[in-house]
Amino acid sequence: MRLRSLLFVPADSERKYVKATGVGADALILDLEDSVAPGRKAFARDAVKALLGEAERDWSFLVRINPFGTGLTLEDLAAVVRPGLDGLLIPKVNGIEDVDLVSHYVDVLEVATGMTPGHVKLLVVATETPAAMIGFNGYSRKNKRLVAMTWGAEDLGAALGALTNKEADGSWTFPYQVARTQCLFAAGAADAAALETLYADFKDQTGLAESCRIARRDGFVGRIAIHPDQVATINTCFTPSESDLEHARRVVAAFAANPEIGTVGIDGKMYDMPHLTAARRTLASVGEGGFNG
């Protein structure tokens, strides 16, 4: 599952869905949560069920379900875990226990609907509650379905009673820098992809590109998009250049040719195991090999 760009689409808007399918996103997230009014939840579920039955697609079909505590989670799962679904985005998780619980429900629903066991992957928004912020160490014990983690500031700020989450220059205030960093570390501990949060100003392509550059520098491998116009920029920023890929191939090949040593020389520079790890990640991001291969 390639996860450079993940575009949110309100699950109750056929018009927005049709437009989203043609913008080149790696995944569409059909949203049953915040973008759907309470009175349209059932309509949105039915719409997703119908769309899941359509022909094969060249992007991953994800659904953001409603979180635990709303009374809607099980209805969402029963409606959308069926052939055609590739993954679920779970909002407002408090920790790995919530991920495990959803995973158990999906185990049963995959069998009930004739899906291949383990097909449906899980992604989480990992920083939206205060409880989540003190439970990150749990992700180190991993969950076999968990493939990606992202973060968000709005719900966390509301829960904390923050007046704002941004400094005057537009940068994150310290509590939300911590949330971003904790998400990055937890994703590493969980062997999951770290995805940068949304960039709210969808008209600011320059600002988006710079934000993506910083995110990739720090270790994020993709990003949430809230508007179709953001997808191309995100894809470009999170796609390794051909020179990056060629260098990564050389590093991996050098270690493969010398399996008994921990350091190799390439063009007069020394490379050790952290460089091999980084090279494998680069290649895995375009589907070459795997992180552990």
Backbone bond lengths (Angstrom), bond angles and torsions (degrees), N, CA, C in turn:
res aa  C-N    CA-C-N  psi(-1)  N-CA   C-N-CA  omega(-1)  CA-C   N-CA-C  phi
1 M - - - 1.466 - - 1.534 108.52 -
2 R 1.327 116.05 112.91 1.462 120.14 178.66 1.531 109.18 -84.11
3 L 1.331 116.07 134.57 1.461 119.77 -170.96 1.526 112.02 -134.96
4 R 1.328 116.08 51.52 1.472 118.13 172.66 1.518 110.36 -74.43
5 S 1.318 116.50 -48.28 1.464 121.71 -175.24 1.515 109.48 -129.68
6 L 1.349 115.12 129.90 1.467 121.70 179.64 1.520 106.98 -128.35
7 L 1.318 116.43 112.04 1.460 121.86 -172.75 1.519 110.92 -99.95
8 F 1.339 115.48 124.09 1.458 120.86 174.93 1.522 110.57 -72.39
9 V 1.340 115.40 137.78 1.463 122.02 176.17 1.522 107.94 -137.41
10 P 1.339 118.93 124.94 1.471 119.44 175.58 1.523 110.26 -57.82
11 A 1.310 117.25 127.98 1.460 120.34 -174.16 1.518 113.26 -68.35
12 D 1.327 117.68 -15.90 1.463 120.25 -178.57 1.523 113.07 -99.71
13 S 1.353 117.34 13.90 1.463 120.24 -179.16 1.522 110.17 -120.45
14 E 1.321 116.99 99.58 1.460 120.72 178.29 1.525 111.00 -63.82
15 R 1.327 117.15 -37.00 1.461 120.60 -179.08 1.528 110.86 -61.22
16 K 1.316 116.82 -46.68 1.469 119.91 -179.35 1.531 111.32 -68.53
17 Y 1.320 116.44 -33.78 1.458 120.05 177.67 1.525 110.72 -64.08
18 V 1.304 116.88 -47.20 1.464 120.65 -178.58 1.534 110.09 -60.03
19 K 1.319 116.67 -43.03 1.463 119.82 178.27 1.520 111.01 -64.10
20 A 1.312 117.01 -41.36 1.465 121.21 -175.88 1.518 112.56 -65.26
21 T 1.328 117.50 -30.60 1.467 119.81 -177.02 1.522 112.70 -65.84
22 G 1.312 117.75 -16.57 1.459 119.33 -175.47 1.516 115.68 -108.57
23 V 1.343 118.81 13.08 1.467 119.59 -174.02 1.521 113.74 -100.81
24 G 1.331 117.33 -2.48 1.460 119.53 174.96 1.517 116.07 89.14
25 A 1.328 117.65 16.50 1.462 119.98 177.45 1.525 109.90 -69.64
26 D 1.329 116.45 145.86 1.457 120.07 175.84 1.520 111.54 -69.68
27 A 1.318 116.92 -29.36 1.464 121.01 179.25 1.515 109.18 -147.58
28 L 1.316 115.86 145.06 1.456 121.78 168.48 1.520 107.65 -107.20
29 I 1.337 115.46 135.95 1.455 121.32 176.81 1.526 107.39 -107.29
30 L 1.318 116.62 101.54 1.457 120.61 175.97 1.531 107.20 -74.33
31 D 1.319 115.51 117.03 1.461 120.76 -168.88 1.516 112.14 -95.37
32 L 1.325 115.49 120.44 1.461 121.30 173.63 1.518 111.93 -99.40
33 E 1.331 117.30 -4.36 1.460 120.05 -173.09 1.526 111.97 -96.23
34 D 1.335 117.26 -105.90 1.463 121.52 -165.64 1.526 114.83 -64.21
35 S 1.320 117.72 -30.94 1.466 118.79 -174.95 1.524 113.07 -86.54
36 V 1.323 117.37 1.71 1.462 121.21 -179.52 1.524 109.28 -115.68
37 A 1.322 117.00 123.99 1.462 121.59 179.82 1.528 110.67 -64.95
38 P 1.319 117.83 150.07 1.478 120.45 -178.09 1.516 114.32 -51.24
39 G 1.308 117.34 -38.39 1.452 120.09 -177.81 1.510 114.61 -74.99
40 R 1.341 117.22 -6.98 1.465 120.52 -177.83 1.533 112.35 -114.43
41 K 1.328 117.32 10.66 1.463 120.11 -178.31 1.531 111.69 -61.35
42 A 1.313 116.82 -47.26 1.461 119.82 -178.78 1.526 110.87 -64.20
43 F 1.329 116.70 -41.14 1.466 120.38 176.59 1.519 110.77 -59.74
44 A 1.331 116.74 -43.26 1.457 121.34 -178.97 1.526 111.20 -63.68
45 R 1.334 117.26 -41.28 1.470 120.30 177.82 1.527 110.74 -60.01
46 D 1.324 115.91 -46.06 1.462 119.92 -179.83 1.528 110.89 -62.53
47 A 1.339 116.19 -37.17 1.456 119.87 178.91 1.524 110.83 -64.04
48 V 1.328 117.26 -42.86 1.459 121.02 178.13 1.521 110.64 -62.67
49 K 1.335 117.14 -43.94 1.465 120.35 179.01 1.529 111.05 -56.95
50 A 1.309 116.56 -41.37 1.464 120.02 179.71 1.516 111.46 -67.15
51 L 1.321 116.63 -41.37 1.468 120.50 -178.57 1.522 112.06 -68.07
52 L 1.319 117.27 -33.73 1.462 120.78 179.44 1.520 111.56 -62.64
53 G 1.303 116.73 -25.72 1.454 120.36 -178.77 1.516 114.13 -83.77
54 E 1.316 117.51 -0.97 1.468 120.27 -178.61 1.528 111.11 -74.76
55 A 1.320 116.21 177.50 1.463 122.81 -175.81 1.526 111.66 -63.76
56 E 1.329 115.38 170.24 1.450 121.08 179.66 1.524 110.62 -60.05
57 R 1.318 115.27 154.94 1.468 121.87 -176.33 1.515 109.72 -134.88
58 D 1.328 116.10 163.99 1.465 119.69 -179.25 1.520 112.35 -102.80
59 W 1.318 116.90 21.31 1.452 123.26 175.75 1.525 107.92 -137.87
60 S 1.319 116.25 161.13 1.452 120.76 -179.35 1.524 110.87 -83.58
61 F 1.313 115.76 135.99 1.462 122.76 -178.77 1.526 107.84 -96.09
62 L 1.335 115.99 109.77 1.450 122.40 179.14 1.524 109.69 -115.80
63 V 1.319 116.59 154.60 1.462 121.96 176.37 1.515 108.86 -130.98
64 R 1.351 116.62 128.86 1.461 119.52 169.69 1.513 108.24 -88.11
65 I 1.317 115.64 117.30 1.457 121.56 179.72 1.526 109.89 -86.93
66 N 1.313 115.67 169.37 1.461 120.67 173.34 1.525 109.23 -78.72
67 P 1.324 117.93 145.86 1.466 120.61 -172.86 1.520 112.75 -77.23
68 F 1.328 114.76 163.08 1.456 120.35 172.37 1.529 108.70 -57.62
69 G 1.315 115.02 143.61 1.454 120.20 -178.11 1.510 112.91 102.75
70 T 1.336 116.89 -16.08 1.465 120.33 179.21 1.521 111.89 -90.59
71 G 1.320 117.07 -17.36 1.459 120.29 -174.34 1.510 113.37 79.57
72 L 1.324 117.22 6.17 1.468 121.65 -175.62 1.522 113.45 -110.95
73 T 1.314 117.24 -10.04 1.463 120.79 -170.70 1.527 112.35 -61.47
74 L 1.306 117.92 -48.48 1.459 120.45 -176.46 1.523 111.61 -66.64
75 E 1.333 117.06 -37.28 1.467 119.81 176.06 1.526 110.45 -62.96
76 D 1.315 116.18 -41.55 1.465 119.58 177.69 1.523 110.74 -60.38
77 L 1.336 116.25 -49.36 1.458 120.36 -177.49 1.524 111.33 -61.13
78 A 1.329 116.60 -45.00 1.465 120.32 -178.97 1.523 111.51 -62.84
79 A 1.323 116.51 -30.09 1.462 120.06 -177.99 1.516 112.95 -80.02
80 V 1.347 118.28 -36.76 1.464 119.47 -166.92 1.518 114.62 -108.79
81 V 1.323 118.96 -15.74 1.465 118.82 178.09 1.516 107.82 -80.47
82 R 1.307 114.48 94.75 1.457 123.66 -176.41 1.524 108.09 -161.07
83 P 1.327 118.84 166.21 1.464 120.50 -179.56 1.526 112.05 -51.18
84 G 1.316 115.64 134.78 1.457 122.72 -176.71 1.510 112.38 109.96
85 L 1.329 116.98 -23.61 1.463 120.77 179.23 1.521 109.89 -83.61
86 D 1.344 115.81 133.61 1.463 120.93 177.35 1.519 113.21 -104.27
87 G 1.327 117.29 -28.46 1.451 117.82 -177.86 1.510 112.67 -168.03
88 L 1.339 114.71 165.00 1.459 122.99 177.58 1.513 109.30 -122.36
89 L 1.329 115.79 135.97 1.454 121.25 171.07 1.522 107.08 -100.35
90 I 1.334 115.78 121.17 1.463 120.87 -176.73 1.520 108.38 -103.15
91 P 1.311 118.64 116.37 1.461 121.02 179.03 1.523 111.98 -87.48
92 K 1.319 115.19 161.88 1.471 122.93 171.33 1.523 113.50 51.71
93 V 1.328 116.52 39.17 1.459 118.68 176.10 1.526 109.23 -71.95
94 N 1.319 115.78 146.41 1.458 120.63 176.24 1.525 112.29 -95.99
95 G 1.331 116.66 -8.69 1.453 120.19 -179.97 1.511 111.15 160.39
96 I 1.321 115.28 -172.40 1.462 120.89 -175.54 1.523 111.57 -62.90
97 E 1.331 118.00 -25.24 1.463 120.37 -179.85 1.523 111.51 -61.65
98 D 1.332 117.17 -38.06 1.465 120.33 176.79 1.526 110.86 -65.83
99 V 1.319 116.07 -39.23 1.465 120.36 178.00 1.524 110.06 -63.09
100 D 1.326 116.34 -45.05 1.458 120.54 179.78 1.527 111.24 -61.29
101 L 1.323 116.55 -40.12 1.461 119.78 -178.73 1.522 111.30 -64.65
102 V 1.330 116.89 -46.61 1.466 119.69 176.70 1.527 110.19 -60.80
103 S 1.320 116.27 -40.64 1.464 120.24 179.84 1.523 111.27 -59.21
104 H 1.332 117.47 -40.99 1.463 120.53 178.69 1.525 111.05 -64.66
105 Y 1.319 117.26 -42.65 1.466 120.04 177.18 1.531 110.53 -60.25
106 V 1.331 115.92 -42.13 1.462 120.01 -178.35 1.526 110.62 -67.28
107 D 1.332 117.64 -35.41 1.470 120.52 175.65 1.529 110.23 -51.60
108 V 1.326 115.96 -48.30 1.463 121.22 -176.99 1.521 111.19 -69.26
109 L 1.334 116.06 -43.62 1.461 119.79 -175.29 1.529 111.81 -69.50
110 E 1.315 118.09 -33.17 1.468 119.64 175.69 1.530 110.40 -61.70
111 V 1.307 116.76 -44.62 1.467 119.98 178.31 1.527 110.40 -63.57
112 A 1.325 115.79 -43.68 1.464 119.94 -176.78 1.524 112.60 -64.25
113 T 1.316 117.23 -30.08 1.466 120.79 -176.43 1.533 113.04 -103.58
114 G 1.325 117.15 6.79 1.456 120.50 175.75 1.512 115.00 77.05
115 M 1.330 117.72 20.40 1.461 120.92 179.21 1.524 110.58 -83.18
116 T 1.314 116.06 159.41 1.458 121.09 173.75 1.519 109.18 -67.06
117 P 1.306 119.18 123.74 1.470 120.53 -179.97 1.520 111.88 -55.76
118 G 1.313 115.95 131.51 1.459 121.13 179.04 1.515 115.08 89.83
119 H 1.339 117.23 -1.60 1.471 118.64 -176.51 1.528 112.40 -67.27
120 V 1.313 117.42 -43.33 1.465 120.81 -175.21 1.522 109.58 -74.76
121 K 1.329 115.76 121.71 1.456 121.56 179.67 1.532 110.05 -96.57
122 L 1.324 115.11 160.11 1.452 121.04 -178.71 1.517 110.52 -117.21
123 L 1.324 115.39 138.18 1.450 123.95 172.65 1.518 106.45 -125.35
124 V 1.320 117.91 149.29 1.461 119.63 -177.71 1.519 111.02 -131.78
125 V 1.334 114.46 147.40 1.461 121.01 165.63 1.527 104.91 -94.22
126 A 1.317 116.52 108.10 1.470 121.41 -159.14 1.519 115.62 -96.59
127 T 1.336 118.86 1.38 1.468 118.94 -171.00 1.523 112.91 -131.78
128 E 1.313 118.81 23.16 1.462 119.44 -170.39 1.520 114.50 -90.68
129 T 1.331 118.08 -5.63 1.465 120.64 177.89 1.521 109.32 -130.09
130 P 1.340 117.48 152.02 1.465 119.27 175.76 1.525 112.15 -58.78
131 A 1.335 117.73 -37.02 1.462 120.18 178.63 1.521 111.48 -60.92
132 A 1.329 116.05 -37.03 1.464 119.55 179.31 1.518 111.71 -60.90
133 M 1.333 115.98 -35.21 1.456 120.24 -174.93 1.527 113.04 -70.03
134 I 1.331 117.81 -17.12 1.457 119.50 179.14 1.522 111.85 -110.97
135 G 1.335 117.02 11.41 1.458 120.05 -178.42 1.511 115.08 -121.10
136 F 1.323 117.06 18.54 1.461 119.95 -173.76 1.524 113.65 -66.88
137 N 1.328 117.81 -26.58 1.460 118.55 -177.00 1.521 111.85 -62.95
138 G 1.335 117.81 -21.90 1.459 120.34 179.74 1.515 113.93 -63.06
139 Y 1.321 117.80 -26.63 1.460 120.01 -177.21 1.522 112.72 -66.82
140 S 1.318 117.36 -16.79 1.460 119.52 -179.33 1.520 112.21 -68.10
141 R 1.333 117.79 -17.94 1.469 118.83 176.90 1.525 111.72 -87.74
142 K 1.323 117.07 -2.91 1.456 124.57 166.18 1.532 113.61 66.08
143 N 1.312 114.33 160.19 1.460 122.97 171.49 1.519 105.94 -140.36
144 K 1.315 117.06 131.79 1.463 120.95 -171.36 1.521 113.11 -63.12
145 R 1.327 118.24 -22.68 1.460 120.18 179.91 1.531 112.89 -89.87
146 L 1.312 117.90 -18.09 1.466 121.18 -173.32 1.528 110.34 -73.71
147 V 1.341 116.28 117.94 1.461 120.26 -177.61 1.516 113.68 -115.57
148 A 1.339 118.56 -17.08 1.463 119.57 -176.22 1.518 110.84 -157.66
149 M 1.338 113.97 150.24 1.460 121.42 177.14 1.513 108.73 -133.17
150 T 1.313 116.02 136.87 1.454 121.06 173.82 1.522 107.98 -130.22
151 W 1.315 115.52 177.72 1.460 119.34 -175.97 1.518 109.01 -136.40
152 G 1.327 115.26 165.55 1.452 120.34 177.24 1.509 109.92 -151.77
153 A 1.328 116.36 154.64 1.459 121.59 -175.17 1.521 113.52 -109.25
154 E 1.321 118.19 -24.65 1.454 120.03 -170.54 1.531 112.46 -67.15
155 D 1.322 116.71 -51.69 1.466 119.39 -178.56 1.521 111.20 -66.97
156 L 1.313 117.15 -37.32 1.464 120.22 178.11 1.525 110.21 -64.36
157 G 1.320 116.30 -44.24 1.453 119.86 178.35 1.515 112.29 -61.05
158 A 1.324 116.65 -40.06 1.466 120.24 178.30 1.523 110.89 -64.97
159 A 1.335 116.50 -40.58 1.461 119.95 179.94 1.517 111.93 -66.66
160 L 1.325 116.67 -32.17 1.461 120.87 -178.77 1.523 112.74 -86.46
161 G 1.322 116.67 -14.36 1.455 120.07 -176.08 1.507 113.47 78.33
162 A 1.327 116.94 25.59 1.460 121.18 -179.65 1.529 110.70 -68.24
163 L 1.319 116.27 142.00 1.459 120.70 177.05 1.523 111.22 -76.48
164 T 1.332 116.55 -30.79 1.456 122.07 177.23 1.517 108.39 -160.05
165 N 1.330 116.47 158.58 1.462 120.11 174.84 1.527 111.63 -112.83
166 K 1.325 116.81 7.99 1.460 120.81 -177.63 1.527 111.11 -124.22
167 E 1.341 114.89 145.47 1.452 121.60 171.08 1.535 109.00 -78.12
168 A 1.327 116.37 172.37 1.463 120.52 -179.06 1.525 111.88 -60.72
169 D 1.344 117.12 -29.79 1.470 119.87 -179.39 1.532 112.62 -86.96
170 G 1.327 117.32 4.39 1.459 120.95 177.60 1.513 114.70 94.44
171 S 1.321 117.69 -7.64 1.460 120.57 179.64 1.523 110.47 -77.39
172 W 1.321 116.76 160.50 1.452 121.46 -179.54 1.527 110.50 -69.57
173 T 1.333 116.80 141.02 1.456 119.84 171.16 1.529 108.61 -70.01
174 F 1.331 115.37 166.60 1.458 119.44 -170.07 1.529 114.26 -57.56
175 P 1.336 120.91 -44.57 1.470 118.89 -179.27 1.534 112.79 -56.45
176 Y 1.325 117.29 -33.18 1.461 120.10 -176.25 1.529 111.20 -87.39
177 Q 1.321 117.66 -22.58 1.460 119.51 166.81 1.525 109.70 -63.62
178 V 1.331 116.09 -39.56 1.464 120.52 177.22 1.528 110.34 -63.13
179 A 1.325 116.98 -44.42 1.464 120.72 179.78 1.524 110.71 -59.94
180 R 1.313 116.89 -45.73 1.467 121.34 179.19 1.520 110.74 -59.90
181 T 1.328 116.00 -46.00 1.459 120.74 -177.41 1.525 111.49 -66.96
182 Q 1.333 116.55 -41.65 1.456 119.94 179.74 1.533 111.09 -63.17
183 C 1.318 116.63 -37.71 1.460 120.22 176.85 1.523 110.43 -62.00
184 L 1.322 116.52 -43.28 1.465 121.20 -179.83 1.525 110.82 -61.76
185 F 1.336 116.49 -45.42 1.461 120.46 -179.96 1.529 111.15 -66.16
186 A 1.340 116.44 -42.86 1.466 120.01 -178.02 1.524 111.07 -64.56
187 A 1.319 116.55 -38.75 1.463 119.48 177.70 1.522 110.49 -61.82
188 G 1.322 116.22 -40.84 1.459 119.12 176.70 1.510 111.63 -61.97
189 A 1.328 117.11 -42.27 1.461 121.01 -179.98 1.524 111.80 -66.37
190 A 1.329 116.42 -30.27 1.462 121.05 -177.31 1.528 112.94 -90.75
191 D 1.323 117.64 0.96 1.469 121.95 -173.48 1.524 110.70 56.69
192 A 1.328 116.05 39.66 1.460 122.21 -179.81 1.523 109.66 -116.59
193 A 1.327 116.18 159.28 1.462 121.18 176.83 1.522 109.79 -74.77
194 A 1.322 116.36 138.14 1.462 121.58 175.64 1.527 108.55 -95.70
195 L 1.330 116.16 124.72 1.461 121.88 -177.41 1.523 109.61 -115.30
196 E 1.318 116.14 128.12 1.460 121.10 179.07 1.530 110.31 -68.45
197 T 1.311 115.42 150.26 1.455 120.59 -179.30 1.531 110.83 -72.46
198 L 1.313 116.14 174.44 1.455 121.43 -176.48 1.532 112.41 -66.60
199 Y 1.319 114.84 157.23 1.467 122.81 173.75 1.524 105.31 -110.98
200 A 1.322 116.04 112.71 1.459 120.44 -165.48 1.524 114.56 -67.89
201 D 1.324 118.20 -35.76 1.465 121.11 -176.10 1.526 109.54 -84.56
202 F 1.323 117.17 90.48 1.466 119.91 -173.38 1.524 113.15 -71.89
203 K 1.326 117.68 -10.26 1.462 119.94 176.99 1.529 112.42 -87.66
204 D 1.310 117.51 -13.10 1.466 122.57 -175.80 1.519 109.84 -94.68
205 Q 1.324 117.11 82.66 1.455 120.82 -178.91 1.527 112.06 -70.08
206 T 1.317 117.29 -33.91 1.461 120.36 178.62 1.526 110.86 -64.99
207 G 1.326 115.49 -46.70 1.452 119.50 177.84 1.518 112.15 -63.89
208 L 1.323 117.07 -38.61 1.460 121.10 177.56 1.523 110.68 -62.06
209 A 1.318 116.74 -45.72 1.466 120.14 -179.00 1.531 111.51 -62.43
210 E 1.327 116.94 -41.26 1.463 119.79 178.72 1.521 110.99 -66.86
211 S 1.327 117.05 -40.23 1.457 120.82 177.93 1.529 110.61 -63.66
212 C 1.327 116.91 -39.74 1.464 120.73 177.49 1.525 111.15 -65.82
213 R 1.326 116.67 -38.41 1.466 119.89 178.53 1.528 110.41 -59.89
214 I 1.323 115.80 -44.87 1.465 120.27 179.29 1.533 110.24 -65.51
215 A 1.318 116.68 -41.35 1.460 120.35 -179.92 1.522 111.18 -61.94
216 R 1.319 116.60 -45.26 1.464 119.47 179.46 1.522 110.80 -65.78
217 R 1.308 116.66 -39.12 1.466 121.10 176.25 1.522 110.79 -56.01
218 D 1.333 116.23 -40.31 1.459 120.83 -174.62 1.526 113.54 -81.39
219 G 1.326 117.58 -15.02 1.459 119.72 177.40 1.513 116.19 124.02
220 F 1.334 118.03 -3.03 1.467 120.20 175.26 1.524 109.33 -74.09
221 V 1.320 116.47 145.00 1.466 120.35 -174.60 1.524 112.81 -113.00
222 G 1.314 117.86 -0.71 1.454 121.41 179.18 1.513 109.37 -170.46
223 R 1.340 114.93 -174.17 1.458 117.98 -173.30 1.525 110.88 -155.35
224 I 1.328 114.94 149.88 1.454 122.42 171.56 1.532 109.42 -77.13
225 A 1.327 116.85 137.53 1.465 122.12 174.92 1.527 108.95 -115.37
226 I 1.321 115.79 142.26 1.463 119.57 177.76 1.519 112.26 -111.23
227 H 1.334 117.20 -1.07 1.465 120.80 179.21 1.527 108.22 -147.05
228 P 1.326 118.15 141.67 1.467 120.45 -179.60 1.525 113.95 -55.15
229 D 1.346 117.53 -32.10 1.458 120.23 -178.11 1.532 113.06 -66.79
230 Q 1.325 117.53 -13.78 1.460 120.25 -179.81 1.522 113.20 -85.68
231 V 1.315 117.40 -17.31 1.454 120.59 -169.15 1.525 113.00 -64.37
232 A 1.315 117.75 -46.76 1.465 120.25 -176.83 1.527 111.39 -61.24
233 T 1.321 116.62 -42.76 1.467 120.22 178.94 1.514 110.69 -63.23
234 I 1.327 117.24 -44.76 1.469 120.78 179.44 1.525 110.47 -62.11
235 N 1.318 117.98 -45.28 1.466 120.49 179.31 1.525 111.35 -59.00
236 T 1.323 116.23 -44.67 1.462 119.92 -179.88 1.523 111.19 -61.65
237 C 1.315 116.45 -44.94 1.461 120.37 -175.23 1.521 113.16 -68.83
238 F 1.330 116.97 -30.53 1.462 119.49 -176.81 1.529 112.98 -102.87
239 T 1.324 117.17 14.27 1.457 121.14 174.69 1.524 109.14 -102.83
240 P 1.332 118.25 120.24 1.468 120.01 178.66 1.520 110.78 -60.49
241 S 1.332 115.89 144.44 1.456 120.13 176.06 1.523 109.36 -71.66
242 E 1.319 116.63 164.32 1.457 120.14 179.25 1.527 111.15 -62.76
243 S 1.331 116.84 -34.48 1.469 119.16 177.51 1.522 110.81 -67.45
244 D 1.347 117.04 -37.30 1.466 120.41 175.81 1.524 110.69 -62.05
245 L 1.320 116.23 -43.38 1.454 120.53 -178.63 1.531 111.30 -66.96
246 E 1.322 116.54 -42.20 1.458 119.75 -179.35 1.529 110.87 -63.67
247 H 1.338 115.66 -41.19 1.461 118.79 177.85 1.528 110.52 -63.68
248 A 1.329 117.04 -42.89 1.459 120.24 179.28 1.522 111.16 -61.91
249 R 1.330 116.85 -39.86 1.466 120.18 177.96 1.528 111.30 -62.37
250 R 1.306 115.90 -39.15 1.465 119.57 179.98 1.523 111.08 -66.79
251 V 1.322 116.37 -40.12 1.468 119.60 179.02 1.521 110.20 -63.89
252 V 1.330 117.10 -47.53 1.467 120.70 -179.86 1.524 110.33 -62.41
253 A 1.331 116.89 -43.24 1.463 120.09 -179.32 1.523 111.63 -64.46
254 A 1.316 117.15 -38.31 1.467 120.63 -179.51 1.522 111.03 -63.94
255 F 1.310 116.97 -42.33 1.464 119.36 178.24 1.524 111.45 -70.44
256 A 1.335 116.86 -35.75 1.462 119.79 178.12 1.519 111.48 -64.20
257 A 1.341 116.34 -33.34 1.464 120.77 179.76 1.525 112.42 -78.47
258 N 1.336 116.31 -14.52 1.467 120.95 -178.33 1.530 109.69 -133.49
259 P 1.340 117.40 65.64 1.464 120.44 -171.34 1.528 114.58 -68.54
260 E 1.314 118.23 -13.55 1.464 120.55 -176.04 1.523 113.22 -94.37
261 I 1.336 117.63 0.13 1.456 119.45 -177.96 1.523 110.58 -120.86
262 G 1.316 115.84 157.89 1.451 120.87 -177.11 1.502 114.48 -104.26
263 T 1.338 117.17 -2.32 1.462 121.65 -179.23 1.518 108.96 -141.61
264 V 1.328 116.87 135.64 1.463 121.35 177.40 1.523 109.25 -128.97
265 G 1.325 115.61 155.28 1.454 121.14 176.41 1.518 111.23 -106.62
266 I 1.324 116.06 132.79 1.466 122.16 177.10 1.517 108.03 -135.04
267 D 1.316 116.57 119.34 1.470 121.94 178.98 1.521 112.28 52.97
268 G 1.327 116.05 41.04 1.457 120.36 175.37 1.514 115.23 81.32
269 K 1.350 117.65 4.66 1.457 121.12 178.48 1.521 109.46 -117.94
270 M 1.335 115.49 146.57 1.450 120.88 -179.07 1.533 110.75 -95.63
271 Y 1.323 115.64 137.33 1.454 122.57 -179.48 1.527 109.10 -127.14
272 D 1.349 115.96 135.01 1.453 120.05 179.36 1.521 110.21 -121.39
273 M 1.335 117.15 -165.08 1.462 120.90 -170.82 1.532 114.77 -61.44
274 P 1.333 120.08 -38.44 1.469 117.44 175.79 1.533 112.76 -60.06
275 H 1.345 116.53 -33.81 1.468 118.96 177.03 1.531 110.66 -67.92
276 L 1.339 116.47 -36.56 1.465 119.67 177.42 1.525 110.16 -65.08
277 T 1.326 116.47 -42.16 1.465 120.28 177.58 1.529 110.60 -58.94
278 A 1.325 116.25 -46.97 1.472 120.65 -179.92 1.522 110.93 -62.77
279 A 1.328 117.52 -40.04 1.461 120.68 -179.93 1.522 110.97 -64.67
280 R 1.316 116.50 -41.81 1.464 119.70 178.54 1.523 111.32 -64.13
281 R 1.321 116.66 -39.18 1.462 119.79 177.50 1.536 110.42 -62.16
282 T 1.319 116.53 -42.65 1.461 120.55 179.99 1.520 110.78 -59.95
283 L 1.318 116.62 -45.71 1.459 120.09 -179.19 1.523 111.40 -69.36
284 A 1.322 116.75 -38.31 1.465 119.74 178.96 1.519 111.78 -63.29
285 S 1.337 117.16 -29.14 1.460 120.60 -177.87 1.524 112.60 -66.84
286 V 1.349 116.84 -18.86 1.467 120.00 176.59 1.521 111.18 -114.13
287 G 1.330 115.52 14.09 1.464 119.66 174.68 1.509 114.84 85.08
288 E 1.312 118.62 14.79 1.461 121.53 176.59 1.515 109.36 -94.54
289 G 1.311 115.65 115.27 1.461 119.42 -179.89 1.494 110.73 66.02
290 G 1.304 116.15 -149.07 1.456 122.70 178.54 1.497 109.01 -148.72
291 F 1.316 115.96 166.51 1.458 119.75 -176.39 1.515 111.90 -57.70
292 N 1.316 117.01 -38.91 1.461 120.29 -177.11 1.519 112.54 -94.36
293 G 1.330 117.51 2.54 1.454 119.03 -174.40 1.500 113.06 -99.84
